[in-house]
Amino acid sequence: MSMYDGKKVIIIGDRDGIPGPAMEECLKNTGAEVVFSATECFV
């Protein structure tokens, strides 16, 4: 059982850092439900 089982997750990635889809891929097998994933440019 993971600490993410049944949790809903919002991911906001950074264009120059770690993009949202990469973080989403890392959470794929943790039991978390990704409800929103985006990559933004913070200037």
N, CA and C atoms as an extended XYZ file, in Angstrom:
129
Properties=species:S:1:pos:R:3:atomname:S:1:resname:S:1:resid:I:1 pbc="F F F"
N         0.840       -1.179        0.000 N   MET     1
C         0.000        0.000        0.000 CA  MET     1
C         0.890        1.249        0.000 C   MET     1
N         0.612        2.143       -0.904 N   SER     2
C         1.384        3.372       -1.055 CA  SER     2
C         0.717        4.519       -0.307 C   SER     2
N         1.500        5.516        0.052 N   MET     3
C         0.920        6.682        0.719 CA  MET     3
C         0.067        7.505       -0.240 C   MET     3
N         0.142        7.205       -1.551 N   TYR     4
C        -0.643        7.913       -2.555 CA  TYR     4
C        -1.916        7.172       -2.948 C   TYR     4
N        -2.168        5.993       -2.411 N   ASP     5
C        -3.365        5.224       -2.765 CA  ASP     5
C        -4.623        6.039       -2.500 C   ASP     5
N        -5.441        6.206       -3.538 N   GLY     6
C        -6.704        6.912       -3.403 CA  GLY     6
C        -6.593        8.424       -3.336 C   GLY     6
N        -5.406        8.981       -3.497 N   LYS     7
C        -5.219       10.434       -3.435 CA  LYS     7
C        -5.367       11.035       -4.822 C   LYS     7
N        -5.873       12.249       -4.871 N   LYS     8
C        -5.953       13.008       -6.115 CA  LYS     8
C        -4.797       13.993       -6.136 C   LYS     8
N        -4.136       14.116       -7.288 N   VAL     9
C        -2.913       14.909       -7.390 CA  VAL     9
C        -3.057       15.955       -8.488 C   VAL     9
N        -2.594       17.163       -8.205 N   ILE    10
C        -2.491       18.233       -9.194 CA  ILE    10
C        -1.004       18.479       -9.429 C   ILE    10
N        -0.589       18.449      -10.695 N   ILE    11
C         0.817       18.605      -11.043 CA  ILE    11
C         0.998       19.874      -11.859 C   ILE    11
N         1.896       20.738      -11.421 N   ILE    12
C         2.259       21.928      -12.190 CA  ILE    12
C         3.767       21.878      -12.407 C   ILE    12
N         4.145       21.580      -13.631 N   GLY    13
C         5.561       21.476      -13.967 CA  GLY    13
C         6.103       22.799      -14.475 C   GLY    13
N         7.405       22.847      -14.640 N   ASP    14
C         8.092       24.051      -15.105 CA  ASP    14
C         8.779       23.754      -16.432 C   ASP    14
N         8.660       24.662      -17.382 N   ARG    15
C         9.238       24.452      -18.715 CA  ARG    15
C        10.744       24.271      -18.661 C   ARG    15
N        11.430       25.020      -17.807 N   ASP    16
C        12.883       24.924      -17.708 CA  ASP    16
C        13.339       23.926      -16.648 C   ASP    16
N        12.404       23.354      -15.922 N   GLY    17
C        12.729       22.383      -14.878 CA  GLY    17
C        12.178       21.016      -15.253 C   GLY    17
N        11.300       20.508      -14.442 N   ILE    18
C        10.697       19.201      -14.690 CA  ILE    18
C         9.287       19.410      -15.241 C   ILE    18
N         9.008       18.959      -16.470 N   PRO    19
C         7.686       19.150      -17.063 CA  PRO    19
C         6.625       18.267      -16.394 C   PRO    19
N         5.385       18.722      -16.456 N   GLY    20
C         4.265       18.009      -15.846 CA  GLY    20
C         4.137       16.560      -16.289 C   GLY    20
N         4.202       16.249      -17.596 N   PRO    21
C         4.072       14.860      -18.026 CA  PRO    21
C         5.140       13.934      -17.439 C   PRO    21
N         6.345       14.452      -17.183 N   ALA    22
C         7.400       13.627      -16.587 CA  ALA    22
C         7.040       13.265      -15.149 C   ALA    22
N         6.516       14.236      -14.402 N   MET    23
C         6.089       13.955      -13.026 CA  MET    23
C         4.891       13.012      -13.007 C   MET    23
N         3.996       13.201      -13.977 N   GLU    24
C         2.823       12.325      -14.083 CA  GLU    24
C         3.254       10.882      -14.328 C   GLU    24
N         4.251       10.696      -15.166 N   GLU    25
C         4.760        9.357      -15.455 CA  GLU    25
C         5.358        8.715      -14.201 C   GLU    25
N         6.028        9.511      -13.386 N   CYS    26
C         6.622        8.990      -12.147 CA  CYS    26
C         5.561        8.548      -11.145 C   CYS    26
N         4.403        9.181      -11.165 N   LEU    27
C         3.333        8.853      -10.219 CA  LEU    27
C         2.388        7.772      -10.741 C   LEU    27
N         2.616        7.300      -11.955 N   LYS    28
C         1.694        6.370      -12.602 CA  LYS    28
C         1.439        5.100      -11.774 C   LYS    28
N         2.447        4.523      -11.175 N   ASN    29
C         2.295        3.252      -10.453 CA  ASN    29
C         2.175        3.407       -8.942 C   ASN    29
N         1.873        4.614       -8.470 N   THR    30
C         1.796        4.835       -7.027 CA  THR    30
C         0.387        4.704       -6.474 C   THR    30
N        -0.613        4.628       -7.348 N   GLY    31
C        -1.993        4.564       -6.890 CA  GLY    31
C        -2.667        5.920       -6.837 C   GLY    31
N        -1.936        6.984       -7.181 N   ALA    32
C        -2.499        8.330       -7.187 CA  ALA    32
C        -3.294        8.559       -8.468 C   ALA    32
N        -4.328        9.389       -8.366 N   GLU    33
C        -5.121        9.774       -9.533 CA  GLU    33
C        -4.732       11.198       -9.900 C   GLU    33
N        -4.113       11.377      -11.065 N   VAL    34
C        -3.715       12.704      -11.519 CA  VAL    34
C        -4.945       13.357      -12.148 C   VAL    34
N        -5.461       14.405      -11.505 N   VAL    35
C        -6.663       15.075      -11.999 CA  VAL    35
C        -6.332       16.266      -12.886 C   VAL    35
N        -5.103       16.785      -12.765 N   PHE    36
C        -4.677       17.910      -13.606 CA  PHE    36
C        -3.162       17.874      -13.723 C   PHE    36
N        -2.671       18.041      -14.949 N   SER    37
C        -1.232       18.082      -15.175 CA  SER    37
C        -0.957       19.131      -16.244 C   SER    37
N        -0.045       20.048      -15.943 N   ALA    38
C         0.292       21.106      -16.902 CA  ALA    38
C         1.765       21.475      -16.743 C   ALA    38
N         2.299       22.069      -17.807 N   THR    39
C         3.656       22.603      -17.779 CA  THR    39
C         3.543       24.088      -18.079 C   THR    39
N         4.051       24.900      -17.186 N   GLU    40
C         3.952       26.353      -17.314 CA  GLU    40
C         5.339       26.960      -17.438 C   GLU    40
N         5.374       28.199      -17.905 N   CYS    41
C         6.626       28.947      -18.000 CA  CYS    41
C         6.564       30.064      -16.964 C   CYS    41
N         7.371       29.960      -15.930 N   PHE    42
C         7.408       30.958      -14.868 CA  PHE    42
C         8.568       31.909      -15.139 C   PHE    42
N         8.242       33.137      -15.471 N   VAL    43
C         9.274       34.129      -15.798 CA  VAL    43
C         9.275       35.208      -14.742 C   VAL    43
